[in-house]
Amino acid sequence: MTDTQVTWLTQESHDRLKAELDSLIANRPVIAAEINERREEGDLKENGGYHAAREEQGQQEARIRQLQELLNNAKVGEAPTQSGVALPGSVVTVYYDGDENDRETFLIATREEGASGEIETYSPSSPLGAALIDAKVGETREYTVPSGATVKVTLVSAEPYHG
C-alpha cells in the first residue's frame, strides 16, 4: 500500500471517528430492540415504524463498516510542519494551466479529515491530490481529468493545516 492509498488522520480526527464508531456499535442493541418492538405491532407490510427502524439499522451498519475500514487503513500522525511542500494535511494554493488568476486553495486530506467543511478537501489519491504530493512551491505538475484531458497545475503555496 502506498502512502497515497493510506488514509492520513490526525490523532484528534482518529479519536473523533473512533468515538463515533464505538457509539454506533453500542447503539446496535437499541436498534435491534426497536425492530423487535415494531415487529410485534403486527402486519409487516404496512408497518412503517418497522421499515423505518430496519432502514436506520442498515444505514448505521454501513457507517460502521465505513468507519472500521477507514480506521483500519488510517495512518495516524500530526499534520505536517513543513511549509513549501504539498503533503497530506497541507493547505495548498495552486493555479491551473499557466493562468495565475485561475487559483484555488484546498486541503489535501480525506473527507473525514476535512469534515468541518470550511475548506474544500481533495484526497491524496485523487488525480489532483496525487499529482501534487511532494511538489515544491513553484513546481508545475500534470494530471489527467476524467474526460482524458491533461491539466497543468502549479503549486503557489503549501502550509500545514490547522483545523
C-alpha positions in Angstrom: 0.0 0.0 0.0 1.5 3.4 -1.0 1.2 6.5 1.2 -1.4 8.0 -1.1 -3.7 4.9 -0.5 -3.4 5.2 3.2 -5.9 7.5 5.0 -3.9 10.1 6.8 -5.6 11.3 10.1 -4.5 13.5 12.9 -4.8 11.9 16.4 -7.8 14.2 17.1 -9.7 13.1 14.0 -8.9 9.4 14.7 -10.2 9.7 18.2 -13.4 11.5 17.0 -14.1 8.8 14.4 -13.3 6.0 16.9 -15.8 7.6 19.3 -18.4 7.7 16.6 -17.7 4.0 15.8 -17.9 3.0 19.4 -21.2 4.9 19.8 -22.7 3.2 16.8 -21.7 -0.2 17.9 -23.0 0.4 21.4 -26.3 1.5 19.8 -26.8 -1.8 18.0 -28.9 -3.4 20.8 -31.2 -0.3 20.9 -31.9 -0.6 17.2 -32.4 -4.4 17.4 -34.9 -3.9 20.3 -36.8 -1.3 18.3 -37.0 -3.6 15.3 -38.4 -6.3 17.6 -40.9 -4.0 19.2 -42.1 -2.8 15.8 -42.3 -6.4 14.5 -44.7 -7.2 17.3 -47.1 -4.5 16.2 -48.4 -6.8 13.5 -48.5 -6.9 9.7 -45.0 -6.1 8.5 -46.3 -5.0 5.0 -48.0 -1.9 6.4 -45.8 -1.3 9.4 -43.9 2.0 8.7 -42.2 2.0 12.0 -40.7 -1.4 11.4 -39.4 -0.5 8.0 -38.0 2.8 9.3 -36.1 1.0 12.0 -34.7 -1.5 9.5 -33.6 1.3 7.2 -31.9 3.1 10.1 -30.2 -0.2 11.1 -28.9 -0.6 7.5 -27.6 2.9 7.4 -25.8 2.5 10.8 -24.3 -0.8 9.8 -23.0 0.8 6.5 -21.4 3.6 8.6 -19.9 1.1 11.0 -18.3 -0.8 8.1 -17.1 2.5 6.5 -15.5 3.7 9.8 -13.9 0.3 10.5 -12.3 0.2 7.1 -11.2 3.8 7.4 -9.7 3.4 10.8 -8.0 0.0 9.9 -6.2 1.7 7.0 -5.5 5.0 8.7 -2.1 6.4 9.4 -2.3 8.5 12.5 0.1 11.3 12.9 0.5 15.0 13.2 -0.2 17.5 10.5 2.9 18.2 8.5 5.0 21.0 10.0 6.9 21.7 6.8 5.9 24.6 4.6 6.5 24.8 0.9 5.9 21.2 0.1 2.5 19.6 -0.7 1.9 16.8 1.7 -1.3 15.1 3.1 -2.5 17.5 5.7 -1.3 20.6 3.8 -3.5 23.5 2.7 -2.3 24.3 -0.8 -2.9 27.1 -3.2 -2.5 26.3 -6.9 -3.2 27.8 -10.3 -4.1 25.9 -13.4 -2.7 25.8 -17.0 -0.4 28.7 -16.5 -3.2 31.2 -15.7 -2.2 32.8 -12.4 -5.7 34.2 -12.0 -7.2 30.7 -12.0 -6.3 30.0 -8.4 -7.8 27.5 -5.9 -7.0 26.8 -2.3 -7.8 23.4 -0.7 -6.7 20.8 1.8 -5.0 17.7 0.7 -6.6 15.1 3.1 -9.5 12.7 3.3 -13.1 13.9 3.5 -13.1 12.7 7.1 -10.1 14.8 8.0 -11.7 17.9 6.4 -15.1 17.1 7.8 -15.6 20.6 9.3 -16.2 21.8 5.8 -14.7 25.3 6.0 -12.3 24.4 3.2 -12.6 22.3 0.1 -10.8 18.9 0.5 -9.1 16.8 -2.1 -8.0 13.2 -1.3 -4.3 12.5 -1.8 -5.4 9.6 -4.0 -7.5 11.8 -6.3 -5.8 12.7 -9.6 -5.2 16.3 -8.5 -4.1 15.3 -5.0 -1.8 12.5 -6.2 -0.2 14.9 -8.8 0.6 17.5 -6.1 2.0 15.2 -3.4 5.7 16.1 -2.7 5.5 19.1 -5.1 7.5 22.1 -4.0 6.3 25.7 -4.3 6.8 26.9 -7.9 6.7 23.4 -9.3 4.3 22.5 -12.1 2.8 19.0 -12.3 0.3 17.4 -14.8 -2.6 15.2 -14.2 -5.4 13.6 -16.2 -9.0 14.6 -15.6 -11.9 12.1 -16.2 -12.5 13.5 -19.7 -9.0 12.4 -20.6 -7.6 15.9 -20.9 -4.3 16.8 -19.3 -4.3 19.7 -16.9 -1.2 21.5 -15.6 -1.2 22.7 -12.0 1.4 24.9 -10.4 1.9 25.0 -6.6 1.8 28.5 -5.2 1.9 27.7 -1.5 1.7 24.8 0.9 1.1 25.3 4.6 0.3 22.8 7.4 -3.4 22.6 8.1 -4.5 23.9 11.5 -8.1 22.8 11.7 
